[in-house]
Amino acid sequence: MSAIGTVLVTGGTGQTGRIVTDLLHRRGVNVVVASRHHPGERLPAGVRHVRFDWADVATHEEALRDVDSIYLLPPPLDPDPVDVVDGFLRRAVGAGVRRAVLLNSSAFPLCAPGLHAVRLTVQQMPEWSVLLASGFMQNFLGTHPTAVAVREHHEIVAAAGNGRMGWVDAADVAAVAAELLTRADHDSREHVLTGPEALSYDNLAAAIAAEWELPVGYRPVTAAERAAQLVDAGLPPTFVDALVGADVLTASGAEDRVTTEVAQLVGRDATSFADLLHRHAPRAAMTTTPEV
């Protein structure tokens, strides 16, 4: 089958979407960035922007015009996006789109039907991939509540006990997405993406303390206590449930794994947490772009 010509990037101004856009653009792939608002100068020259709103079906037709492949980031504030994503993908198939690569999480509990089950919806596409990413290392940068607690209170708070997770760099996830969006020999399946090592929160705190010279420690709390903290931080209750559920899964050992998917698909080793910290001094770590 011929190579992909045009890729639509939903969430194209977000944490992974903007990197996917840059990587594809450098490869000479036609990229269409779909978002509610024009990103202005942040968009590489030659990349087309279309106004796109998940809630406004009228914006979907233009977004899908002449597109071969889609980087799919579901509506970020919708706790149960299955129906809206299903409708969009049905229109995509009708428009001749043949491939979709969905960003999802390996740490969503199975009891989170909307956030987790959307990965089944993408399988209606002729070609599909699901990226089951482990926890993003970027949670320790920018305005994420975990990062704020590290910088301001010198502590990591979680309900994960001594559990470990194979934390992954969002840039590695974006690199895998760019490869799967464009490769000719596509294999429709799920990909569990992790970093090179599984780390506990004690491990993470020790790494931050060593690299950033901050007296950071890990304070384990109960699931109920963590939920209350996240609600106080302004997160919607449905996402609080998912995040706390991820902590509970980690505590149980369900996320204590490392895969080689990044290396196999991108051709280089996955980024280590120590490498990420070395690239981001504490002040620089205050600025990251969330998924939008």
N, C-alpha and C positions, 0 to 999 in steps of 0.2 A: 504494500500500500504506500502511496506517496507520502512525503513528509508533510507535516502541519504547516499551513501558510499563515493563518491569523489566529491569535489567542485572545480571548476575552478574560480579563482579570477582574473579578469582583473583589471588593475590599482592596483595590489597587493602591490605596494610600496608607494602608495599615502596616503592621509590623512585618509580616511575611510578604504581603502583596506588593509593596513597593520594591522589595528585593527581587521578587519574581519578575516584575516589570523591567527592572534594570538588566537582569540576566538575559531575559529574552531579547530585549532591544539590542544588547551587545552581540547577540548571535545573529542579528539581522532578521529576526522574526517580526512580523507585523503584530503590534500589540494595541489592544483597545482597553483602556482603563475605565471601569464602570464605577461611579460613585455619585452620591447625591449632590456634591459640590465639586466644582473644578479645583484641582490641586494647584493650579497656577504654575509658578516657576519650578515646582518640585517635579514636574513631569518632563522626562527627557524629550529633546527635540525630535519630532517625527512620530511620537506616540499620540494616538488619537484618544480623546476623552468623550464619553457619552454620559449624559445624565441618567442615573439608574437609581430606582427606589424599589425595594422589594415589595412595598405595599401598593405601588402604582403600576399595574399591569401594562398601562399604556407606554411605559418606558422600556419594556422588555423587548419589543420587536426591533427597535433600532439597535439596542445593545447586541442582539443576536445576528444582525445582518452580516452575511459573508464571513461568519466565524466558523472555524474548524474545531477548536478546542477551548475549554473553559476551566479556569482556576476558580474553584467554587468555595467561597466562604459564606456560610449561611447567615441569615440576618442576625447580627450580633446581640440584639436586645430581645430577640424572640425566644422564649424558653422551649417552645415546641414548634420548630420551623418546618416540620415534615410536609405539611400540606402546601405551603407556599413554595418550597423548593421543588416538590413534585410537579406542581403546575408549571413552574419555570422550565424544568427539564423536559416536560412534555412539549412545550413550545420550542425548546431547543432542538429536539429530535425532529419536529416538524419543519424547522428551518434548515435542516441539513447538518447540524452540528453532530460530530461523531464521537467526541471524547470529552470527558469531564474528570478533573482531579479534585477531590474533595479534601479539605483540611478538617480533620476531626481529632479527637483525643483518645489515647489509650487509657486514660485515667478517669473517663466518665463512667460512673457506675451503671450497671445494666438497668437499674431502677429509674434512670433518668431517660425516659422513653424518647422525648423529642430530641435532646442533644445527642443521644447515642444512636437512636434508630434512623436518623437521617442518612446514616451511612448505607442503609439498605436501599434508600430511594434512588441513589445515584446509579444503581445497577441496571436501571432501565436504559441507560445509554449504550450504544453499540460498543464503545470502549470506555472503560472507567478505571479509576484508581482511588483508593481511600488511604489517606495518610493518617495513621493512628499515632500521633506524636505524643511522646512522653511530656512531662512538665517542662515548660520553657525556662531556660536559664535566665531569660530576660525578666522573669518575675523578681529578680534581685536588682533590677535597674529601673530607673524612671519613677513613675508615680504609683506603681503597683503597691498595695498595702504592705506586702512583705518587704519591698525595698525601702519604703518609708520607715518602717520599724527598724530596719538595719541601720539606716543613716541617723535617725533621730533618737532611737532608744537603744541601739546597739544590741538588739535581740531579734531572733527569729522565733515566731510563734506559730505553732501548727499542732494539729491533732493526729499526727502521724506516728507517734511513739518513736520506736527505734527503727521503723521501716525505712527501706532504701528505695530510691527511684533512679532510673537511668536518664537523668536530666539532659535535655537536648538544646542546642543552639538554634534559635529561630532561623538564622541564616542558613544552617544546614538543611532545615526543613524546606526552605525556599529553593535551595539548590536542587533538592530531590524533585520538588514540584516542577521546576523549569525543565528538568530532564524528562519527566514523565509526560509533560504536556506536549512535547515535540518529537520524541523518539519515534522512529518508524516501526520498530518491532515491539509494539505495545502488548503487555500481558496484563489483562484485567484481573486485579486482585487487591487485597489489603496489604499495606506496608507498615509494620511497627517500627517507628523511628526513635532511637535513643542516642545518647551520647556514648562515649567509650567506657564509662564506668558507672556503676550504681552507687549512689551516695546517700547517706542518712543526713538528717538535718544537723546532727553534730559534726559530720564531715564537712558540710557546707559552711557552717559557722567557723570552723577551724581554718578553712581555706580563705574565707573573707578576712578573718583576723590576721592571717599571715601576709596576704597580698596587699590589703588596704590599711593595715596597721590600725584596725579598729577593735576594741575589746568586745567582740560580738560573741554571744552565746545563744544556745537553743533552749527555749522554754516550752516544754510540751504542755498542752492543755487538753481538756476533754472536747469532744465533738460539739457539745452544747455551748461551751465557752467560746470555741472558735466561731461558731455560727453567730453568736451575739456580737463578737468583735467585727465580723465582716458586715453585718447589718449596720452596725454603728459607723462603719467606713463608707456607707452609702451604696453598697452593692444590692441589686435586686434579690429578693428572697429565693427565687428559683435558681439563680446562679450561686447563691450561698449554699443551697442544698447540694448542688453539683460539686462545688469546691470542697466542701466538708466531706462529701462522699468520696472524693479522690483521696483525701487525707486518710479516711478509714480504710480504703483499699490499700494504700501504701503501708499503713500500720499492720495490715494482715499479711504483707509480703507479696501481694499480687503484682506490684510494679517493680519488684526486685529482679530485673532482667536487663540484659544488654544485647542488642542486635547489631549486625554488620550491614544493615540495609544502606546506610549513608555511604559507606565505603564502596559497596557493590554498585550503587547507582551513580555516584558522583565521581568515583575514582580517586578519592583521598580519604584520609581518616576523619572521623567526626571530631568536632571541636571539644576539647576538655573544658571543664569548669574553670580550672586554673588558667587556661589560655584566655577564656572570656574575661575573667577578672583582671588579667594583666593588660588587656586592651582597653579596659574601662576604669579609669581612676574614679574615686567616689564622686567627684564633682561632675565629670562627664557622664557618670551613671545615672544622673538625675534626668537625662533627656532621652527618652525612647518614644517611639510612636506606637500607640495601641492599634489593635485590629479594628477597622471601621468598615 
